[in-house]
Amino acid sequence: MKFIQSKLALALGLVSMLSCEQYFDPTTNINETSALASESDVQTVTIGTYAFLNKSPYVYSGHIMMEYPSDEIAQGQISGNDFTRVYRYTHINTSSHATSYWSQCYKIIAAANKVIGFVSNDASAELKQLKGENLYLRAMAHFNMVRMFGRPYPQDNGNNPGIPILRDGLSDTEVTSLPRSSVKEVYDFVISDLLAAAELMTVSKSNIYASKEVAYALLSKVYLFKNDNANALKYADLVIDSGRYTLLPSSNYANYFKIVPENNSETIFAVRHTSVQIAEISSMYISSDRSGTPLAQGVSGWAELYASQKYIDFLNQHPEDLRKSFITPYVLNGELQTNKKLTPATPMYYINKYTLQDNVINASSPVYLRLADIYLIRAEANAKLGNTAAALEDVNRIRTRAGLSGTALYTTGNMAAAGKTILDVVLEERFLELAFEGHRIYDLFRNGRPMIRNYPGTHSQNNTPTTDVRQTVMPTDPRVVFFIPQNEIDQNKNLVQNP
């Protein structure tokens, strides 16, 4: 890892001229040796650490790595961008997105460590709050990375190689020679950080900053991924029972992703973008005008990736489902258009979850944690603990908000008649509700389920003949994780590559 010197200095140099409860934009450098002389400096450096989340290597590359390998989307044409390999599972050890994301996460961690190491346990409440926020950011970055570069926790009970754990207080020599810790060790570290963060944070900040409930929400997810369902349930309850968050009503649900995070009662934590920042995610999914009317490729976005036919067919089981609002079919003269750069051609179902924030084309603030996710975490934990009625109650809560009623709601009777288990029902609801938000592949692989594509897309180019649209990736396949970036292995001989 060659990030420690220049990257750490850069991390510590990020400064905002705005207060913590305003939007941040780093503008000025602070000398590293004098950065942490006062509470004001700690606040400034913390804002700079949040600012790293706004950068393309974190938000765009991270989205690509979390979402593009899923069966929710279809890529309609081969691209020279590395994301085509991410989508097709033809990973390389020099992947530009994996390399960028790895580097950016360790920038976040290195900057957070400076504050964590500086603030003592007997500091003021204000300083402890900031320390807690940095502990959260450090935990979040480690958790995201261990899911991308380490195998799902249930495989060998977390004993597979994970990522290097970058603690505070390490010397440069120690940092640049860190080996990969096990997946279990990384999870334990993340949990320890989040528990400490929750204890330290006493201020209820807006949802573009960490708070006690944000730490609880991520704890519920981490425990679920670890198969510790009792603790997943415990922390999901703490978030839900806090009363800080409410599901958006059905009447406003279609506007969810157009609302800035601070005005959205359901969002727990989001990466806040202004209308002029990071349009990359949306530009790959849709081309439209400000009314949302779809346009041809390349007008306001590249529009090369679409909702998969598999997802559309599943969604269309209930035509009244409000989640159809997040799909904009490109219809011209009454006919659904297709991307004809492949055979068979790919239906162009645009995805609009990342556009029209404040009515600005391609503007969005990507949501990392939201209440619907926490309800479904609780449902999954209850399902695995044998609490079927409680799990169904939360699933139906989400389905009701999506405009479903009557026989579209689940009972133990109609679930059994459909040949579904309670876990099937929960995972299907996560598929519907959280599509395009970076959850699907983790939900499948950590539950030992394959990722199955049976629809047109560039994944067919892996096949002979290329008109065969089928692709199945088993949860034990080496391709479910990314290669460690080769430039990091070249710099640190203690890093072992994924097979």
C-alpha positions, 0 to 999 in steps of 0.5 A: 500500500503506497498510500501512506505518505502522499495520500495521507498528507492529502487526506489531512490537507482537506479543509472546509470553510463551512460549518459541520451542519452545512455542505462541505467543499474542501478548499484549502490545505492544512499543514499535516504537522499542525492540523490537529492543534485544536477542536476547530482543526479536528472539525476541519479535518473531519469534514475533509474526511467526509469530502473523500466520499464525494470523489469519483473513485469512492462513489462511482467506482464503488457503485460499479463494483457493488451493483454492476455484477448483479442480475438487476441490470443489463449492459447493452453494449461493450464499453472500453471502460473497465466496468464492462469487465466488472459486469461480465465477471472477467476481472483483471488485477489492474482493474481501474475501478478496483484500484481507485476504490482501494486507494480512496478507501485507505485515504478515508481510513488514514485521515480518520485515523489521525482524528481517532488517534488524537482525541483522548477518551476523556476529551470534551463531548464535542471532540468525542462526537467527532472521534465517533464520526471518524470511527464510523467512517473507518468502519464503513470503509473497511466493511465495504472493502472486505465485501469486495476483496474478501469472500462472504463471511459464511464461507469458512466462517470468516477464515478466508483472507480479507483486507489489511486493517489500518489501525491508528498509531501504526508506523509508516513501516508497519503500514506499508507491510501490512498483511491481509487480515482474515474476513473474521478479523476485519468484521470484528474490527468493524464491529468494535469501531461501530460500537465505540462510535455509537457510545461517543456520538451524542449529537443527532446530526443530519443524515449526511453525517454519522450519528449514533443511529447511523452506527446502529444501522450499519451494525445491524447490516454487519451482524446480518452479513456475519450471520449473527442474527440476534444482534442484527435484530437487536440493532435494527430494533434500536434504529427503528425504535429511535423514532428518528426515521419514517418510511416515506408515504406511498404518495411521495415514494416515487420522488424518493431519490429526487429529495435531498437527503436532509429533507428525506425522513427515510434516509439514514446516511447518504453521500451528499452531492450538490447539483453540480457534482458527480453525475457519473452514476446516473449518466450510465443509466438514463438519458432524459430531459428535466421532466423525466421524459426519456431521450436517445442515448448520449443526449443527457447521459450515455444510457448503456445499462438498463434494468434487466428483463428479469427484474422487469418481469418480476416487478410486473407481477403486480402492475400497481407496484409503485417501484415501477416509478423508478424505471423509465422505459425508453418508448418511441412512437409507442414502441419500447426501444432496444439497444441493437449493438448486441444480438439479441438486442437489449430492452432499454429500461432506463433507471431513474434512481440517480437523477433529477435531485432538485430537478437537475439532470443526472444529479443525485445523492447516493443513499447508503443506508435507509429505513426500508433496508433496516426493516428488511434486515430485521425481516431476514434476521427474524426469518433465520431465527424462526420468527416467521410472523414477525418477518412477514409483518416487516415484508408486508410493511414494505409491500404496502408502502409500495402500493400493494394490498390484498392477495399481493401481501404475504401470509403463511398460507399463500407463501407455502402455496407458492412454494416459497420459504420465508427467506425466499420472500425476504430476499425477493423483497430486497430484490424489488425494494433495493434494486440498483442500490448495491445490495443484490450480489451480497444478498445472494452470495452471503446466503449461498445463492447463485447470481443467475442472468437469463436475459440479453446483455454483454455477459452473453459475450462470454458464451459461444454462441454469443446469442446464449444470454445465460450466465450463472455465477455460483457463490463459491466462484473465485470471481465473486470477489475482485483481485487485490490491485496489482500495484498494491501487491507490487508495493507490499510483498506481504499482500497475497492475491485472490485466486 
